[in-house]
Amino acid sequence: MARRLLSRFAAVTPERRRLLAEAAAALVAAWLLIRVRPFLKTLAFGQPAAGHDDGVAPRHLASAVVSAAGKLPWPMVCFPQGLALQRMLRRRGHDARLHYGIARPGEGPLKAHVWVSLDGETLVGGETAAEFREVARYP
């Protein structure tokens, strides 16, 4: 499996490899922070000082996060994916929003979900966001 993964990684463009590596690093950092820091301090990870736009399309960043999340050896659910993507977007000067929602009452146990939007378009987590009521948005 590792050999196949490496050959697929080598087959993509250098720019895509760079984005995948950046996404994997951001995902691992977000995953670790979620486990060791208080919630509000963890959110700060996704909100670095605004950087400059390097021309990478936001949808390419989202694709890199989703792809990298699927290749890491442990599950990367919506929260680390959202934090990683928000960080990557905001570092490039995009005003990305991280949305935090809960399942509507009366639909069984309480569930939470995170998704990221930019200029009104949901980039990750949107496939199930409609099932959740937004309770917070960062920033």
C-alpha positions in Angstrom: 0.0 0.0 0.0 2.8 2.4 0.9 4.5 1.8 -2.4 1.3 2.5 -4.4 0.7 5.6 -2.4 4.3 6.9 -3.1 4.0 6.1 -6.8 0.7 8.0 -7.0 2.3 10.9 -5.1 5.2 11.0 -7.5 2.8 11.0 -10.5 1.2 14.4 -9.6 2.6 17.8 -10.4 5.2 19.4 -8.1 2.6 22.1 -7.1 0.0 19.4 -6.2 2.7 17.5 -4.1 3.5 20.8 -2.3 -0.2 21.4 -1.5 -0.7 17.8 -0.3 2.3 18.0 2.0 1.1 21.4 3.3 -2.4 19.9 3.9 -1.0 16.8 5.6 1.1 18.9 8.0 -1.8 21.2 8.8 -4.1 18.3 9.4 -1.7 16.6 11.8 -1.1 19.8 13.7 -4.9 20.5 13.9 -5.6 16.9 15.0 -2.9 17.2 17.8 -4.2 20.6 18.9 -7.7 19.4 19.2 -6.5 16.8 21.7 -4.3 19.0 23.9 -5.6 22.6 23.8 -8.8 24.2 25.0 -11.4 24.7 22.2 -11.0 28.5 21.8 -7.2 28.3 21.7 -7.5 25.5 19.1 -9.6 27.7 16.9 -6.8 30.2 16.8 -4.8 27.7 14.7 -7.2 28.3 11.8 -7.0 32.0 12.1 -3.3 33.1 11.5 -2.4 36.6 10.4 -3.6 37.2 6.8 -0.9 36.5 4.3 -0.8 37.2 0.6 -2.7 35.4 -2.2 -0.3 33.1 -4.0 -2.8 32.4 -6.8 -3.7 28.9 -5.7 -7.5 28.4 -6.2 -9.3 27.9 -2.9 -11.0 24.8 -4.4 -7.5 23.3 -5.0 -6.6 23.9 -1.3 -9.9 22.2 -0.3 -9.1 19.3 -2.6 -5.7 18.9 -1.1 -7.0 18.8 2.4 -9.7 16.2 1.6 -7.2 14.1 -0.3 -4.5 14.2 2.4 -7.1 13.5 5.1 -8.0 10.3 3.3 -4.4 9.1 3.1 -3.4 9.7 6.7 -3.3 6.6 9.0 -6.0 7.7 11.4 -9.4 9.3 10.7 -9.4 13.0 9.9 -13.0 14.1 10.5 -14.5 17.4 9.9 -12.9 19.4 12.7 -9.3 18.9 11.8 -10.1 19.2 8.1 -11.9 22.5 8.7 -9.1 23.9 10.8 -6.5 22.9 8.3 -8.3 24.4 5.3 -9.2 27.6 7.2 -5.5 28.0 8.1 -4.3 27.4 4.5 -6.9 29.9 3.1 -6.3 32.6 5.7 -2.6 32.4 5.3 -3.2 33.3 1.7 -5.3 36.3 2.5 -8.8 34.7 2.0 -11.4 35.5 4.6 -12.5 31.9 5.2 -15.1 31.1 7.9 -15.2 28.0 10.0 -18.8 27.1 10.9 -19.7 24.9 13.9 -23.1 23.2 14.0 -25.1 20.8 16.0 -27.8 18.3 15.0 -31.3 19.5 15.4 -33.0 18.5 18.6 -35.3 15.4 18.4 -33.1 13.6 16.0 -31.3 11.3 18.5 -28.0 12.0 20.3 -26.4 15.4 19.9 -24.0 15.5 16.9 -21.6 18.2 15.9 -20.2 19.2 12.5 -17.7 21.7 11.1 -17.6 23.2 7.6 -15.6 25.9 5.9 -17.0 28.6 3.6 -15.4 31.4 1.6 -17.5 34.1 0.0 -20.7 32.1 0.6 -19.4 28.9 -1.0 -18.8 25.9 1.2 -15.5 24.3 0.5 -15.4 21.3 2.9 -18.1 19.7 5.0 -20.9 21.0 2.9 -22.3 17.6 1.9 -23.9 17.2 5.4 -24.0 20.8 6.7 -27.7 21.1 5.9 -28.4 18.5 8.6 -26.9 20.8 11.3 -27.9 24.1 12.8 -25.0 26.6 12.9 -24.3 27.7 16.5 -21.0 29.5 16.0 -18.9 30.9 13.2 -15.2 31.8 13.4 -14.0 34.5 13.0 
